[in-house]
Each structure stands twice: as C-alpha cells, then as structure tokens.
Amino acid sequence: MADFEKNPELEEELDENIITLTDEDTGEEQDFEIWAQATIDEKIYFALVPVDDEGDEYVILRATVDGDDLVFETIDDDDEFEKAEDYFNDLLFSEVDYDEN
C-alpha cells in the first residue's frame, strides 16, 4: 500500500476524482479527472484526463509523497513511461468481447 493511501487528507482529495495541477513553467492551473491509478514496480502512476477535453487522450504522471502532499511528476525515462502507458492502454482501451460465454 502506498503512503498517500494511508493519509486521510490525501485520500479525501483523491476521492473527489478531480484534481487541480499547476504548470511549473506558466503557473497556469488545470483540472484533471483521475481515470485510473496503478502501482508498477513499486511506483505509483495516474492516468489523468483534462476536464475540459472532449477527446480520449490522457496524461500519465508518476506520484510521490512529500510530507503531507501528493506530488505529480513527469516521467522522463522512456522505458518507464512505455511500461506505464502499456498498462493504462490495456486497462482503459482493451476491447471487451461480450459474445464470449
């Protein structure tokens, strides 16, 4: 279990399913809906979609805990990103065959 899941304040923030992130370069805030969360190789990842976006594109960020704060980070390592992307693509976009018994 991840540290932030044990912190009631962070649990409550994530239960709302909408988070606001601030771009470090521009200072611009944007709301995101949490589509999915996964722990892969003991690291925590989130699939987030901008609230004002009508498409099916999403953002993958790694999450770490810094004191009482949940910090979202971009993933710079290509292999790490691809592993998370493959997981979320399978989870979110895999075809379901309803004809199978």
Biotite code that builds the C-alpha atoms (Angstrom):
import biotite.structure as struc

atoms = struc.array([
    struc.Atom([0.000, 0.000, 0.000], chain_id="A", res_id=1, res_name="MET", atom_name="CA", element="C"),
    struc.Atom([1.313, 3.433, -0.896], chain_id="A", res_id=2, res_name="ALA", atom_name="CA", element="C"),
    struc.Atom([1.978, 6.086, 1.735], chain_id="A", res_id=3, res_name="ASP", atom_name="CA", element="C"),
    struc.Atom([-0.560, 8.543, 0.367], chain_id="A", res_id=4, res_name="PHE", atom_name="CA", element="C"),
    struc.Atom([-3.345, 5.970, 0.724], chain_id="A", res_id=5, res_name="GLU", atom_name="CA", element="C"),
    struc.Atom([-2.700, 5.980, 4.477], chain_id="A", res_id=6, res_name="LYS", atom_name="CA", element="C"),
    struc.Atom([-3.014, 9.761, 4.730], chain_id="A", res_id=7, res_name="ASN", atom_name="CA", element="C"),
    struc.Atom([-6.709, 10.702, 5.267], chain_id="A", res_id=8, res_name="PRO", atom_name="CA", element="C"),
    struc.Atom([-6.306, 14.197, 3.791], chain_id="A", res_id=9, res_name="GLU", atom_name="CA", element="C"),
    struc.Atom([-4.787, 12.845, 0.578], chain_id="A", res_id=10, res_name="LEU", atom_name="CA", element="C"),
    struc.Atom([-7.372, 10.043, 0.407], chain_id="A", res_id=11, res_name="GLU", atom_name="CA", element="C"),
    struc.Atom([-10.138, 12.633, 0.614], chain_id="A", res_id=12, res_name="GLU", atom_name="CA", element="C"),
    struc.Atom([-8.509, 14.739, -2.116], chain_id="A", res_id=13, res_name="GLU", atom_name="CA", element="C"),
    struc.Atom([-8.268, 11.736, -4.446], chain_id="A", res_id=14, res_name="LEU", atom_name="CA", element="C"),
    struc.Atom([-11.804, 10.533, -3.632], chain_id="A", res_id=15, res_name="ASP", atom_name="CA", element="C"),
    struc.Atom([-13.119, 13.672, -5.290], chain_id="A", res_id=16, res_name="GLU", atom_name="CA", element="C"),
    struc.Atom([-11.771, 12.260, -8.590], chain_id="A", res_id=17, res_name="ASN", atom_name="CA", element="C"),
    struc.Atom([-10.868, 15.787, -9.798], chain_id="A", res_id=18, res_name="ILE", atom_name="CA", element="C"),
    struc.Atom([-7.505, 17.335, -9.030], chain_id="A", res_id=19, res_name="ILE", atom_name="CA", element="C"),
    struc.Atom([-6.026, 20.687, -9.948], chain_id="A", res_id=20, res_name="THR", atom_name="CA", element="C"),
    struc.Atom([-2.442, 20.753, -11.180], chain_id="A", res_id=21, res_name="LEU", atom_name="CA", element="C"),
    struc.Atom([-0.299, 23.835, -11.673], chain_id="A", res_id=22, res_name="THR", atom_name="CA", element="C"),
    struc.Atom([2.126, 24.069, -14.583], chain_id="A", res_id=23, res_name="ASP", atom_name="CA", element="C"),
    struc.Atom([5.512, 24.900, -13.056], chain_id="A", res_id=24, res_name="GLU", atom_name="CA", element="C"),
    struc.Atom([6.586, 26.912, -16.109], chain_id="A", res_id=25, res_name="ASP", atom_name="CA", element="C"),
    struc.Atom([3.479, 29.033, -16.716], chain_id="A", res_id=26, res_name="THR", atom_name="CA", element="C"),
    struc.Atom([1.743, 28.945, -13.318], chain_id="A", res_id=27, res_name="GLY", atom_name="CA", element="C"),
    struc.Atom([-1.464, 28.022, -15.147], chain_id="A", res_id=28, res_name="GLU", atom_name="CA", element="C"),
    struc.Atom([-3.864, 25.737, -13.261], chain_id="A", res_id=29, res_name="GLU", atom_name="CA", element="C"),
    struc.Atom([-5.816, 22.952, -14.945], chain_id="A", res_id=30, res_name="GLN", atom_name="CA", element="C"),
    struc.Atom([-8.348, 20.483, -13.581], chain_id="A", res_id=31, res_name="ASP", atom_name="CA", element="C"),
    struc.Atom([-7.908, 16.789, -14.322], chain_id="A", res_id=32, res_name="PHE", atom_name="CA", element="C"),
    struc.Atom([-10.150, 13.802, -13.766], chain_id="A", res_id=33, res_name="GLU", atom_name="CA", element="C"),
    struc.Atom([-8.452, 10.693, -12.411], chain_id="A", res_id=34, res_name="ILE", atom_name="CA", element="C"),
    struc.Atom([-9.170, 7.881, -14.857], chain_id="A", res_id=35, res_name="TRP", atom_name="CA", element="C"),
    struc.Atom([-7.011, 5.209, -13.258], chain_id="A", res_id=36, res_name="ALA", atom_name="CA", element="C"),
    struc.Atom([-4.263, 4.554, -10.751], chain_id="A", res_id=37, res_name="GLN", atom_name="CA", element="C"),
    struc.Atom([-1.646, 1.807, -10.805], chain_id="A", res_id=38, res_name="ALA", atom_name="CA", element="C"),
    struc.Atom([1.367, 0.623, -8.875], chain_id="A", res_id=39, res_name="THR", atom_name="CA", element="C"),
    struc.Atom([4.031, -0.695, -11.235], chain_id="A", res_id=40, res_name="ILE", atom_name="CA", element="C"),
    struc.Atom([7.458, -1.756, -9.969], chain_id="A", res_id=41, res_name="ASP", atom_name="CA", element="C"),
    struc.Atom([6.651, -0.166, -6.599], chain_id="A", res_id=42, res_name="GLU", atom_name="CA", element="C"),
    struc.Atom([5.987, 3.248, -8.202], chain_id="A", res_id=43, res_name="LYS", atom_name="CA", element="C"),
    struc.Atom([2.577, 4.896, -8.332], chain_id="A", res_id=44, res_name="ILE", atom_name="CA", element="C"),
    struc.Atom([1.139, 6.207, -11.587], chain_id="A", res_id=45, res_name="TYR", atom_name="CA", element="C"),
    struc.Atom([-2.032, 8.044, -12.507], chain_id="A", res_id=46, res_name="PHE", atom_name="CA", element="C"),
    struc.Atom([-3.842, 8.332, -15.811], chain_id="A", res_id=47, res_name="ALA", atom_name="CA", element="C"),
    struc.Atom([-5.412, 11.796, -15.888], chain_id="A", res_id=48, res_name="LEU", atom_name="CA", element="C"),
    struc.Atom([-7.642, 13.469, -18.457], chain_id="A", res_id=49, res_name="VAL", atom_name="CA", element="C"),
    struc.Atom([-8.150, 17.241, -18.635], chain_id="A", res_id=50, res_name="PRO", atom_name="CA", element="C"),
    struc.Atom([-11.691, 18.061, -17.502], chain_id="A", res_id=51, res_name="VAL", atom_name="CA", element="C"),
    struc.Atom([-12.245, 20.447, -20.418], chain_id="A", res_id=52, res_name="ASP", atom_name="CA", element="C"),
    struc.Atom([-11.017, 17.919, -23.032], chain_id="A", res_id=53, res_name="ASP", atom_name="CA", element="C"),
    struc.Atom([-13.597, 16.055, -25.101], chain_id="A", res_id=54, res_name="GLU", atom_name="CA", element="C"),
    struc.Atom([-11.114, 13.547, -26.579], chain_id="A", res_id=55, res_name="GLY", atom_name="CA", element="C"),
    struc.Atom([-9.820, 10.242, -25.292], chain_id="A", res_id=56, res_name="ASP", atom_name="CA", element="C"),
    struc.Atom([-6.228, 11.416, -24.814], chain_id="A", res_id=57, res_name="GLU", atom_name="CA", element="C"),
    struc.Atom([-4.837, 11.270, -21.307], chain_id="A", res_id=58, res_name="TYR", atom_name="CA", element="C"),
    struc.Atom([-1.735, 12.192, -19.327], chain_id="A", res_id=59, res_name="VAL", atom_name="CA", element="C"),
    struc.Atom([0.367, 9.737, -17.340], chain_id="A", res_id=60, res_name="ILE", atom_name="CA", element="C"),
    struc.Atom([2.174, 11.068, -14.289], chain_id="A", res_id=61, res_name="LEU", atom_name="CA", element="C"),
    struc.Atom([4.160, 9.397, -11.525], chain_id="A", res_id=62, res_name="ARG", atom_name="CA", element="C"),
    struc.Atom([3.089, 10.291, -7.983], chain_id="A", res_id=63, res_name="ALA", atom_name="CA", element="C"),
    struc.Atom([5.278, 10.606, -4.908], chain_id="A", res_id=64, res_name="THR", atom_name="CA", element="C"),
    struc.Atom([4.536, 11.713, -1.373], chain_id="A", res_id=65, res_name="VAL", atom_name="CA", element="C"),
    struc.Atom([6.348, 14.746, 0.011], chain_id="A", res_id=66, res_name="ASP", atom_name="CA", element="C"),
    struc.Atom([5.298, 15.205, 3.636], chain_id="A", res_id=67, res_name="GLY", atom_name="CA", element="C"),
    struc.Atom([1.534, 15.648, 3.515], chain_id="A", res_id=68, res_name="ASP", atom_name="CA", element="C"),
    struc.Atom([1.485, 16.481, -0.197], chain_id="A", res_id=69, res_name="ASP", atom_name="CA", element="C"),
    struc.Atom([0.965, 14.244, -3.184], chain_id="A", res_id=70, res_name="LEU", atom_name="CA", element="C"),
    struc.Atom([3.381, 15.397, -5.890], chain_id="A", res_id=71, res_name="VAL", atom_name="CA", element="C"),
    struc.Atom([2.820, 14.542, -9.540], chain_id="A", res_id=72, res_name="PHE", atom_name="CA", element="C"),
    struc.Atom([5.909, 14.263, -11.733], chain_id="A", res_id=73, res_name="GLU", atom_name="CA", element="C"),
    struc.Atom([6.501, 13.796, -15.428], chain_id="A", res_id=74, res_name="THR", atom_name="CA", element="C"),
    struc.Atom([8.187, 10.543, -16.420], chain_id="A", res_id=75, res_name="ILE", atom_name="CA", element="C"),
    struc.Atom([11.476, 11.266, -18.196], chain_id="A", res_id=76, res_name="ASP", atom_name="CA", element="C"),
    struc.Atom([12.654, 7.676, -18.656], chain_id="A", res_id=77, res_name="ASP", atom_name="CA", element="C"),
    struc.Atom([11.271, 6.277, -21.941], chain_id="A", res_id=78, res_name="ASP", atom_name="CA", element="C"),
    struc.Atom([11.193, 2.653, -20.738], chain_id="A", res_id=79, res_name="ASP", atom_name="CA", element="C"),
    struc.Atom([9.390, 3.586, -17.523], chain_id="A", res_id=80, res_name="GLU", atom_name="CA", element="C"),
    struc.Atom([6.855, 5.684, -19.449], chain_id="A", res_id=81, res_name="PHE", atom_name="CA", element="C"),
    struc.Atom([6.201, 2.938, -22.010], chain_id="A", res_id=82, res_name="GLU", atom_name="CA", element="C"),
    struc.Atom([5.583, 0.388, -19.260], chain_id="A", res_id=83, res_name="LYS", atom_name="CA", element="C"),
    struc.Atom([3.011, 2.667, -17.601], chain_id="A", res_id=84, res_name="ALA", atom_name="CA", element="C"),
    struc.Atom([1.466, 3.599, -20.957], chain_id="A", res_id=85, res_name="GLU", atom_name="CA", element="C"),
    struc.Atom([1.086, -0.060, -21.976], chain_id="A", res_id=86, res_name="ASP", atom_name="CA", element="C"),
    struc.Atom([-0.586, -0.848, -18.652], chain_id="A", res_id=87, res_name="TYR", atom_name="CA", element="C"),
    struc.Atom([-3.084, 2.028, -18.881], chain_id="A", res_id=88, res_name="PHE", atom_name="CA", element="C"),
    struc.Atom([-3.827, 1.437, -22.579], chain_id="A", res_id=89, res_name="ASN", atom_name="CA", element="C"),
    struc.Atom([-4.642, -2.198, -21.817], chain_id="A", res_id=90, res_name="ASP", atom_name="CA", element="C"),
    struc.Atom([-6.746, -1.207, -18.825], chain_id="A", res_id=91, res_name="LEU", atom_name="CA", element="C"),
    struc.Atom([-8.635, 1.675, -20.414], chain_id="A", res_id=92, res_name="LEU", atom_name="CA", element="C"),
    struc.Atom([-8.924, 0.756, -24.064], chain_id="A", res_id=93, res_name="PHE", atom_name="CA", element="C"),
    struc.Atom([-8.864, -3.022, -24.340], chain_id="A", res_id=94, res_name="SER", atom_name="CA", element="C"),
    struc.Atom([-11.745, -4.395, -26.324], chain_id="A", res_id=95, res_name="GLU", atom_name="CA", element="C"),
    struc.Atom([-14.352, -6.377, -24.463], chain_id="A", res_id=96, res_name="VAL", atom_name="CA", element="C"),
    struc.Atom([-15.906, -9.309, -26.285], chain_id="A", res_id=97, res_name="ASP", atom_name="CA", element="C"),
    struc.Atom([-19.440, -9.532, -24.975], chain_id="A", res_id=98, res_name="TYR", atom_name="CA", element="C"),
    struc.Atom([-20.181, -12.603, -27.114], chain_id="A", res_id=99, res_name="ASP", atom_name="CA", element="C"),
    struc.Atom([-17.846, -14.834, -25.120], chain_id="A", res_id=100, res_name="GLU", atom_name="CA", element="C"),
    struc.Atom([-19.521, -17.068, -22.555], chain_id="A", res_id=101, res_name="ASN", atom_name="CA", element="C"),
])
